[in-house]
Amino acid sequence: MAAGLSTCSAGFDVQDVVTDDMDAIKAQYGVPEALASCHTALVEGYVIEGHVPATDVQRLLSDRPAILGIAAPGMPVGSPGMETGDRVDSYTVVSFNANGDTATFAEHS
Protein backbone atom coordinates (compact mmCIF):
# COMPACT_ATOMS: atom_id res chain seq x y z
CA MET A 1 0.00 0.00 0.00
CA ALA A 2 1.42 3.41 -0.99
CA ALA A 3 0.27 6.89 0.07
CA GLY A 4 0.86 10.46 -1.06
CA LEU A 5 -0.56 13.87 -0.04
CA SER A 6 -1.57 16.60 -2.50
CA THR A 7 -4.14 19.35 -2.97
CA CYS A 8 -6.66 18.99 -5.79
CA SER A 9 -7.85 21.87 -8.00
CA ALA A 10 -11.08 22.14 -5.95
CA GLY A 11 -9.02 22.92 -2.85
CA PHE A 12 -9.35 19.59 -1.04
CA ASP A 13 -6.26 18.11 0.56
CA VAL A 14 -6.02 14.58 -0.82
CA GLN A 15 -4.15 11.67 0.68
CA ASP A 16 -3.86 9.11 -2.09
CA VAL A 17 -3.65 5.54 -0.78
CA VAL A 18 -3.09 2.86 -3.40
CA THR A 19 -4.23 -0.66 -2.55
CA ASP A 20 -4.77 -3.89 -4.46
CA ASP A 21 -7.98 -4.77 -2.59
CA MET A 22 -10.54 -2.04 -3.30
CA ASP A 23 -13.41 -4.48 -2.76
CA ALA A 24 -12.41 -4.78 0.90
CA ILE A 25 -12.23 -0.97 1.25
CA LYS A 26 -15.67 -0.54 -0.33
CA ALA A 27 -17.13 -3.23 1.95
CA GLN A 28 -15.48 -1.72 5.03
CA TYR A 29 -17.09 1.67 4.35
CA GLY A 30 -20.51 0.38 3.26
CA VAL A 31 -20.46 1.16 -0.46
CA PRO A 32 -23.34 -0.80 -2.04
CA GLU A 33 -22.05 -3.14 -4.75
CA ALA A 34 -24.38 -1.61 -7.35
CA LEU A 35 -22.82 1.84 -6.76
CA ALA A 36 -19.18 0.76 -6.90
CA SER A 37 -16.73 2.59 -9.10
CA CYS A 38 -12.96 2.87 -9.33
CA HIS A 39 -12.23 5.32 -6.50
CA THR A 40 -13.37 5.49 -2.87
CA ALA A 41 -12.71 8.57 -0.72
CA LEU A 42 -13.45 9.48 2.87
CA VAL A 43 -14.28 13.13 3.48
CA GLU A 44 -15.27 14.44 6.90
CA GLY A 45 -17.11 11.25 7.82
CA TYR A 46 -18.74 10.68 4.42
CA VAL A 47 -17.88 8.13 1.73
CA ILE A 48 -17.42 9.48 -1.80
CA GLU A 49 -17.50 6.76 -4.46
CA GLY A 50 -16.37 7.26 -8.03
CA HIS A 51 -16.07 10.37 -10.17
CA VAL A 52 -18.29 12.70 -8.09
CA PRO A 53 -18.02 16.41 -9.02
CA ALA A 54 -16.39 18.65 -6.39
CA THR A 55 -19.56 20.80 -6.30
CA ASP A 56 -21.53 17.77 -5.09
CA VAL A 57 -18.94 17.06 -2.39
CA GLN A 58 -19.05 20.72 -1.32
CA ARG A 59 -22.86 20.59 -1.14
CA LEU A 60 -22.70 17.37 0.88
CA LEU A 61 -20.32 18.99 3.38
CA SER A 62 -22.44 22.12 3.56
CA ASP A 63 -25.83 20.39 3.97
CA ARG A 64 -24.58 17.49 6.15
CA PRO A 65 -27.47 15.09 5.37
CA ALA A 66 -27.92 11.95 7.49
CA ILE A 67 -26.45 9.59 4.87
CA LEU A 68 -23.36 7.40 4.60
CA GLY A 69 -22.17 8.92 1.34
CA ILE A 70 -22.62 9.72 -2.34
CA ALA A 71 -21.60 7.86 -5.47
CA ALA A 72 -21.30 8.30 -9.21
CA PRO A 73 -21.67 4.65 -10.26
CA GLY A 74 -19.51 3.37 -13.08
CA MET A 75 -17.24 5.76 -14.90
CA PRO A 76 -19.53 8.26 -16.71
CA VAL A 77 -17.90 10.02 -19.67
CA GLY A 78 -17.59 13.72 -18.91
CA SER A 79 -17.50 13.31 -15.14
CA PRO A 80 -14.39 14.68 -13.37
CA GLY A 81 -11.39 12.67 -14.51
CA MET A 82 -13.36 11.02 -17.30
CA GLU A 83 -13.34 13.90 -19.81
CA THR A 84 -13.19 12.79 -23.45
CA GLY A 85 -13.27 15.72 -25.86
CA ASP A 86 -16.68 17.39 -25.92
CA ARG A 87 -18.61 14.25 -25.04
CA VAL A 88 -20.54 14.42 -21.76
CA ASP A 89 -22.94 11.63 -20.83
CA SER A 90 -25.81 12.34 -18.46
CA TYR A 91 -25.34 10.69 -15.07
CA THR A 92 -26.77 10.69 -11.58
CA VAL A 93 -24.92 11.08 -8.30
CA VAL A 94 -26.70 8.90 -5.76
CA SER A 95 -26.80 9.17 -1.97
CA PHE A 96 -26.76 5.98 0.11
CA ASN A 97 -27.14 5.04 3.74
CA ALA A 98 -25.93 2.16 5.89
CA ASN A 99 -29.04 0.11 5.00
CA GLY A 100 -28.21 0.35 1.29
CA ASP A 101 -31.13 2.70 0.59
CA THR A 102 -30.40 5.13 -2.25
CA ALA A 103 -31.80 8.40 -3.54
CA THR A 104 -30.87 10.88 -6.24
CA PHE A 105 -28.41 13.45 -4.89
CA ALA A 106 -27.67 15.32 -8.15
CA GLU A 107 -28.25 15.03 -11.89
CA HIS A 108 -25.54 15.97 -14.39
CA SER A 109 -25.82 16.34 -18.16
ZINORQUI-V163223 format. One record per helix or strand of 3 or more residues. SS is the DSSP state (A for helix, B for strand). FROM is the first residue (numbers start at 1). LEN is the number of residues. If there is no record, write none. Layout:
# ZINORQUI-V163223
ss->SS from->FROM len->LEN
ss->SS from->FROM len->LEN
This chain:
# ZINORQUI-V163223
ss->B from->2 len->6
ss->B from->13 len->6
ss->A from->22 len->7
ss->A from->33 len->3
ss->B from->40 len->4
ss->B from->46 len->5
ss->A from->54 len->10
ss->B from->69 len->4
ss->B from->91 len->6
ss->B from->102 len->7
